[in-house]
Amino acid sequence: MTETKNGLAGTLTEMAEAECLELLSTTAVGRIAFVNADGQQLIPVNFIVLDGLIYFRTVYTGLLSELSRGHDDVAFGVDHYEVASRTGWNVTAKGSAREVEDRATINKVLGDTHLHPWAGGVRSTVIEVRPTSVAGRRVSDPSVATPRP
C-alpha cells in the first residue's frame, strides 16, 4: 500500500503474524493497554517473548497486578523507528492477560537475562499476555536515500 501525504510518497506495508512475533523478540520495551475502574491504562513494561506469548514482571500490589486476576481484553504494542532513514514498524498484539502460576514457566521467565526490571524493586509477579491476534505494519519513505557503505 502506498500513501501520499503533503505530496510525499511513503510506503505502508502490513506484516505477517510470524514476522510480527519475530520483531517483538528484537526489542525489550513495549506498552500494555487495558481498561480498569479508573479508565484506560497504557503502561510501559520491559518484556520477553517465549513460544509466542508475551511475559513481563510486576509487583504484587502495583497497577499491573490487576492483570494477575485475569483480563480478557488487553492490547500490547511495540514501535521501532529510524529517524534518519524515516523507516519504522509497529506491532500490536490483542488478547488476554493473567498471572502465571506454573512454577517451571515462572522460573524460566524470572531466569531470563533479558528481563530485568528497569523500575527497581521486587517484581516477582509474572504476567502472561496470550495473543488472539497479532498485526503489524512497516513504514518507509522512499524519498530518503539509503547511505552506501
C-alpha positions as CSV (number, residue, x, y, z in Angstrom):
1,M,0.0,0.0,0.0
2,T,1.4,3.4,-0.9
3,E,0.0,6.5,0.8
4,T,0.8,10.1,0.0
5,K,0.8,12.9,2.5
6,N,1.7,16.5,1.6
7,G,2.8,15.4,-1.9
8,L,5.4,13.0,-0.5
9,A,5.0,9.3,-1.2
10,G,5.5,6.8,1.6
11,T,5.0,3.0,1.8
12,L,2.9,1.3,4.5
13,T,3.1,-2.5,4.4
14,E,1.2,-4.9,6.5
15,M,3.3,-7.7,8.0
16,A,2.5,-11.4,8.5
17,E,2.0,-12.6,12.1
18,A,5.2,-14.6,12.1
19,E,7.2,-11.5,11.2
20,C,5.4,-9.6,13.9
21,L,6.3,-12.1,16.6
22,E,9.9,-12.2,15.4
23,L,10.1,-8.4,15.6
24,L,8.7,-8.4,19.1
25,S,11.7,-10.5,20.1
26,T,14.1,-7.8,18.9
27,T,13.2,-5.2,21.5
28,A,12.8,-5.0,25.2
29,V,10.2,-2.3,26.0
30,G,6.5,-2.2,25.0
31,R,3.2,-0.9,26.3
32,I,0.3,-2.8,27.8
33,A,-3.1,-1.3,27.4
34,F,-6.3,-2.2,29.3
35,V,-9.3,-0.7,31.0
36,N,-9.9,-0.8,34.7
37,A,-12.2,1.0,37.2
38,D,-10.1,4.2,36.6
39,G,-10.5,4.1,32.8
40,Q,-8.0,3.4,30.1
41,Q,-4.4,2.5,31.1
42,L,-1.3,2.4,28.9
43,I,1.8,1.4,30.8
44,P,5.3,0.8,29.5
45,V,6.9,-2.5,30.5
46,N,10.0,-4.4,29.7
47,F,9.1,-7.9,28.4
48,I,10.2,-11.1,26.7
49,V,8.5,-13.3,24.1
50,L,8.6,-17.1,24.7
51,D,6.8,-19.6,22.5
52,G,4.6,-16.8,21.0
53,L,3.5,-15.5,24.5
54,I,4.5,-12.2,26.0
55,Y,5.7,-12.0,29.6
56,F,6.5,-9.2,31.9
57,R,7.1,-8.8,35.6
58,T,5.3,-6.6,38.1
59,V,5.0,-6.0,41.9
60,Y,2.3,-7.9,43.7
61,T,0.4,-4.7,44.7
62,G,1.0,-2.4,41.7
63,L,-1.3,-1.2,39.0
64,L,-0.3,-4.0,36.7
65,S,-1.0,-6.6,39.3
66,E,-4.7,-6.1,38.5
67,L,-4.0,-8.2,35.4
68,S,-2.9,-11.1,37.6
69,R,-6.6,-11.8,38.3
70,G,-7.2,-12.2,34.6
71,H,-8.2,-9.7,32.0
72,D,-9.8,-10.8,28.7
73,D,-9.3,-7.6,26.7
74,V,-5.7,-6.2,26.6
75,A,-3.5,-4.8,23.9
76,F,0.3,-4.9,23.8
77,G,2.2,-2.7,21.4
78,V,5.8,-2.1,20.3
79,D,7.1,0.6,17.9
80,H,10.5,1.0,16.3
81,Y,11.7,3.8,14.1
82,E,14.8,5.2,12.5
83,V,14.7,8.9,12.2
84,A,17.5,9.3,9.7
85,S,16.0,6.8,7.2
86,R,12.4,7.6,8.0
87,T,11.6,3.9,8.4
88,G,9.9,2.0,11.2
89,W,7.4,-0.6,12.2
90,N,4.8,-1.3,14.8
91,V,3.3,-4.5,16.2
92,T,0.1,-4.8,18.2
93,A,-1.0,-8.0,19.9
94,K,-4.5,-8.2,21.3
95,G,-5.7,-10.9,23.7
96,S,-5.9,-11.8,27.4
97,A,-3.6,-11.4,30.4
98,R,-3.2,-13.4,33.6
99,E,-0.7,-14.2,36.3
100,V,1.5,-17.2,35.5
101,E,1.1,-19.9,38.2
102,D,3.1,-22.7,36.6
103,R,6.4,-22.8,38.5
104,A,8.5,-24.0,35.5
105,T,7.3,-21.1,33.4
106,I,7.9,-18.6,36.3
107,N,11.4,-19.9,36.7
108,K,12.1,-19.6,33.0
109,V,10.8,-16.1,32.8
110,L,12.5,-14.9,36.0
111,G,15.7,-16.5,34.9
112,D,15.8,-14.8,31.5
113,T,18.8,-12.5,31.4
114,H,16.9,-10.0,29.2
115,L,14.1,-9.4,31.6
116,H,15.5,-7.4,34.5
117,P,13.1,-4.8,35.9
118,W,14.0,-1.3,35.0
119,A,11.8,0.3,37.7
120,G,13.6,-1.4,40.6
121,G,12.0,-3.2,43.5
122,V,11.0,-6.8,43.8
123,R,8.9,-7.7,40.7
124,S,8.2,-11.4,41.2
125,T,4.6,-11.5,39.8
126,V,4.8,-12.8,36.2
127,I,2.1,-11.7,33.8
128,E,1.4,-13.6,30.6
129,V,-0.2,-11.9,27.6
130,R,-1.8,-14.6,25.3
131,P,-2.4,-13.0,21.9
132,T,-5.5,-13.9,20.0
133,S,-4.4,-11.6,17.1
134,V,-1.1,-10.1,16.2
135,A,-0.7,-7.5,13.5
136,G,1.9,-5.0,12.3
137,R,3.0,-2.6,9.7
138,R,6.2,-1.3,8.2
139,V,6.5,2.3,7.0
140,S,9.2,3.7,4.8
141,D,9.9,6.9,2.9
142,P,11.4,6.1,-0.5
143,S,12.4,9.7,-1.0
144,V,15.2,9.3,1.7
145,A,18.3,7.9,0.1
146,T,19.9,4.9,1.9
147,P,23.6,5.7,2.6
148,R,26.0,3.3,0.9
149,P,29.0,1.8,2.8
